[in-house]
């Protein structure tokens, strides 16, 4: 059974700091991994999608990497801003199209 | 472009009453469709997913059921709500093994 874990559960950093969020999964037989952002009381916004054949994806200040063999992904946020404060979730998609989520990392960027 | 609609945004229902939440997708055909529940401060629990009309996979045996009467319509139902059914319900879609997109969610409070 696929399990997805995110560390840390919560993170508080001063504005301008670079930070790394971690995601690990137990079954490496995935088709893709996706990072999402969720603001309080809202739905999820897709940030980055990494297909299983890819190693990383970049969008602006965000960079996500994938090491499928070790079951790990990281989301790197450069020069963090207060507007980056949100919960960040990763999810993996299996061959059955099942999409399994981690429990998320709550990020607070202090001005 | 593709859009996903989920309604209502909020719902307050008494214990023992029925439930029907609807999700529709526009601008695509044969999407994978998903229902998730999110408890306060927690990750997303996959409830049901569907890869085609009439095909429903249930992940968590409970007081809920799902149906897909049309290609781009996914309905979450209950005959009798329990207090434990309270939560934030999210619908999502994806096209094959590609990026998943979420609706804005329904906050259900069972009283």
Interface residues (C-beta under 8 A of the other chain):
Chain A: X6 X31 X32 X34 X36 X41 X42 X43 X44 X45 X46 X49 X51 X89 X91 X93 X96 X97 X98 X99 X100 X101 X102 X103 X104
Chain B: X6 X32 X34 X36 X42 X43 X44 X46 X49 X51 X57 X59 X88 X90 X92 X94 X96 X97 X98 X99 X100 X101 X102 X103 X104 X105 X107
